[in-house]
Amino acid sequence: MAYIDKIQHSQVLDLKAEVPIEEEQILSKTLVQRKDLGMTVFSLDKDQEIGRHSSPGDAMVNVLSGLAKITIDEEIFEVAAGQTIVMPANIPHSLYAKEAFQMLLVVVKPEVDHD
């Protein structure tokens, strides 16, 4: 059974190829979606934005290409290709493409009780 079943296994991959940058678009491809874990690859063209929102889990952004302006609460960060930032659970955040960028987003939510 493959737990990450949206991409090839035992093969070197370039995640950027999974979500090419398209003019004036935000694209995404979900790799894993469970109650306690989400993994999604995104691309945002220059000046595209994911508006202010919050998540019940910690959200880790790993920028694969380009440059993102990420606002966490009221603090602004510039995150470039090869860099990572964690947006804490339940804190409002937003993402803006200063340059077209691609990212891997991993959201880890509280474990689900199996009682």
Stockholm file with secondary structure:
# STOCKHOLM 1.0

chainA/1-115         MAYIDKIQHSQVLDLKAEVPIEEEQILSKTLVQRKDLGMTVFSLDKDQEIGRHSSPGDAMVNVLSGLAKITIDEEIFEVAAGQTIVMPANIPHSLYAKEAFQMLLVVVKPEVDHD
#=GR chainA/1-115 SS CCSSCSSCSSSCCCGGGGSCCCTTCEEEEEEEECSSEEEEEEEECTTCEEEEECCSSEEEEEEEESEEEEEETTEEEEEETTCEEEECTTSCEEEEESSCEEEEEEEECCCCCCC
#=GC SS_cons         CCSSCSSCSSSCCCGGGGSCCCTTCEEEEEEEECSSEEEEEEEECTTCEEEEECCSSEEEEEEEESEEEEEETTEEEEEETTCEEEECTTSCEEEEESSCEEEEEEEECCCCCCC
//
